[in-house]
Amino acid sequence: MTTLHIPNITVTTQANVYFDGKCVSHNIAYPDGTKKSVGVILPSSLTFNTGAPEIMECVAGSCDYKLAGSDVWVKSSAGEKFSVPGNSKFDIRVTEPYHYICHFE
């Protein structure tokens, strides 16, 4: 099920802009200290590095992703999630705007 609304959060209004504007996100925080980001990736092929483990939740659009150490591209569409290990990286290909929530573990 796709997350449509996130109640009771604090939003950082200053955007995180990566890859010359191809990825734009905003940080959100819950009262218990849990942090996430909500954003969009515009059509492109990008490589992201991770610090903490992440779960990428597709809210709208779709992407193909490939985790570090793999040669396999996997499709992720609205309502689907994929996990990325900490201290790693992943490649992502987007042909339409990909709206996501990044859950930091």
Wavefront OBJ file of the C-alpha trace (Angstrom):
o trace
v 0.000 0.000 0.000
v 1.334 3.425 -0.957
v 1.779 6.044 1.764
v -0.427 9.016 0.834
v -0.289 11.144 4.003
v 2.179 11.396 6.871
v 0.596 12.882 10.005
v 2.369 14.551 12.951
v 5.734 15.325 11.362
v 8.176 18.205 11.126
v 9.274 19.136 7.595
v 12.542 20.863 6.748
v 11.499 23.461 4.185
v 14.990 23.852 2.690
v 15.149 21.316 -0.140
v 17.983 18.836 -0.653
v 18.947 19.240 -4.327
v 21.200 16.597 -5.880
v 22.544 15.840 -9.358
v 21.920 19.337 -10.795
v 18.258 19.249 -9.758
v 17.468 15.751 -11.016
v 16.674 14.714 -7.423
v 14.954 17.015 -4.939
v 13.835 15.948 -1.464
v 12.756 17.298 1.908
v 13.702 15.836 5.284
v 10.918 14.901 7.673
v 11.110 13.940 11.334
v 8.665 12.178 13.623
v 8.181 13.068 17.296
v 10.100 9.891 18.262
v 13.163 11.039 16.264
v 12.614 8.784 13.227
v 13.869 10.503 10.062
v 12.821 10.065 6.444
v 13.005 12.049 3.242
v 10.277 12.645 0.681
v 11.218 13.569 -2.855
v 11.174 13.136 -6.589
v 13.760 11.972 -9.105
v 13.346 13.319 -12.627
v 14.195 11.226 -15.710
v 17.885 10.295 -15.417
v 20.373 7.571 -14.501
v 22.009 8.207 -11.118
v 24.149 6.502 -8.471
v 23.358 7.085 -4.789
v 25.641 6.278 -1.860
v 24.122 5.240 1.466
v 25.286 5.743 5.020
v 22.510 4.063 6.986
v 20.366 1.257 5.555
v 17.425 2.623 3.550
v 14.069 1.484 2.269
v 12.940 3.271 -0.890
v 9.138 3.377 -1.171
v 7.674 4.313 -4.562
v 4.719 6.664 -4.149
v 4.192 7.357 -7.877
v 5.966 6.624 -11.125
v 8.503 3.831 -11.371
v 12.221 3.150 -11.564
v 14.709 0.430 -12.314
v 17.396 -0.067 -9.668
v 20.526 -2.136 -9.271
v 22.157 -2.732 -5.901
v 25.939 -2.686 -5.449
v 27.498 -6.009 -6.396
v 24.585 -7.003 -8.640
v 24.275 -6.938 -12.416
v 20.471 -7.300 -12.254
v 18.141 -4.341 -12.833
v 14.860 -4.610 -10.909
v 11.685 -2.573 -11.545
v 9.945 -0.806 -8.656
v 6.503 0.763 -9.208
v 3.945 2.650 -7.106
v 3.217 0.792 -3.874
v 6.481 -1.171 -3.977
v 9.624 -0.844 -1.842
v 13.223 -1.949 -2.048
v 15.948 -2.110 0.591
v 19.485 -0.792 0.269
v 22.211 -1.817 2.753
v 24.087 0.811 4.746
v 27.515 1.989 3.568
v 26.694 0.874 0.049
v 25.349 2.339 -3.183
v 22.685 1.739 -5.805
v 22.076 2.764 -9.388
v 18.660 4.033 -10.396
v 17.153 4.677 -13.839
v 14.045 6.815 -14.124
v 12.089 7.513 -17.329
v 9.196 9.377 -15.660
v 9.126 11.355 -12.396
v 9.697 8.885 -9.545
v 8.094 10.073 -6.290
v 9.509 8.360 -3.223
v 9.799 8.162 0.528
v 13.233 7.152 1.790
v 12.915 5.366 5.140
v 16.200 5.452 7.093
v 16.684 2.432 9.338
l 1 2 3 4 5 6 7 8 9 10 11 12 13 14 15 16 17 18 19 20 21 22 23 24 25 26 27 28 29 30 31 32 33 34 35 36 37 38 39 40 41 42 43 44 45 46 47 48 49 50 51 52 53 54 55 56 57 58 59 60 61 62 63 64 65 66 67 68 69 70 71 72 73 74 75 76 77 78 79 80 81 82 83 84 85 86 87 88 89 90 91 92 93 94 95 96 97 98 99 100 101 102 103 104 105
